[in-house]
């Protein structure tokens, strides 16, 4: 239901384009101009590492996580009406027919009530930073983690 959904939190975005011409791809939030993902091709060197074949191209995905231990940026919340803009850069000196590009993405739907609660928690923790470590707002009520 569109009214009860805050949007989608993006957790994975992987560009798909054809070698040998694909150089990079970028994904933007066209509503805000924010760069969501930049992915550039990495040329294989032929080492013994998995997927490192000499001369082959790989384009790693952009990843987000809510787990701080993953050392990834937090997921980006995209409202359901977000317009996305994709830019692909290609080397036109290589002859290749059937040039194309697309994105393969995964996300998690966010319930509006959950997002409203998170917004309250963020507003309170920004207004009262000394409460961050000892208390939290749970289901609209204060929860003191020390007791």
Secondary structure as the mmCIF struct_conf table of DSSP 4:
data_model
#
loop_
_struct_conf.conf_type_id
_struct_conf.id
_struct_conf.beg_label_comp_id
_struct_conf.beg_label_asym_id
_struct_conf.beg_label_seq_id
_struct_conf.end_label_comp_id
_struct_conf.end_label_asym_id
_struct_conf.end_label_seq_id
HELX_RH_3T_P HELX_RH_3T_P1 UNK A 2 UNK A 4
STRN STRN1 UNK A 5 UNK A 17
TURN_TY1_P TURN_TY1_P1 UNK A 19 UNK A 21
STRN STRN2 UNK A 22 UNK A 29
TURN_TY1_P TURN_TY1_P2 UNK A 30 UNK A 32
STRN STRN3 UNK A 35 UNK A 40
STRN STRN4 UNK A 42 UNK A 43
BEND BEND1 UNK A 48 UNK A 49
TURN_TY1_P TURN_TY1_P3 UNK A 50 UNK A 51
TURN_TY1_P TURN_TY1_P4 UNK A 54 UNK A 55
STRN STRN5 UNK A 57 UNK A 58
HELX_LH_PP_P HELX_LH_PP_P1 UNK A 60 UNK A 61
STRN STRN6 UNK A 62 UNK A 63
BEND BEND2 UNK A 66 UNK A 66
HELX_RH_3T_P HELX_RH_3T_P2 UNK A 68 UNK A 70
TURN_TY1_P TURN_TY1_P5 UNK A 71 UNK A 71
HELX_LH_PP_P HELX_LH_PP_P2 UNK A 73 UNK A 75
STRN STRN7 UNK A 76 UNK A 78
TURN_TY1_P TURN_TY1_P6 UNK A 80 UNK A 81
HELX_LH_PP_P HELX_LH_PP_P3 UNK A 82 UNK A 83
STRN STRN8 UNK A 84 UNK A 90
TURN_TY1_P TURN_TY1_P7 UNK A 92 UNK A 93
BEND BEND3 UNK A 94 UNK A 94
BEND BEND4 UNK A 97 UNK A 98
STRN STRN9 UNK A 101 UNK A 111
HELX_RH_AL_P HELX_RH_AL_P1 UNK A 112 UNK A 127
HELX_RH_3T_P HELX_RH_3T_P3 UNK A 129 UNK A 131
TURN_TY1_P TURN_TY1_P8 UNK A 132 UNK A 134
STRN STRN10 UNK A 135 UNK A 138
TURN_TY1_P TURN_TY1_P9 UNK A 139 UNK A 140
STRN STRN11 UNK A 141 UNK A 144
TURN_TY1_P TURN_TY1_P10 UNK A 145 UNK A 146
#
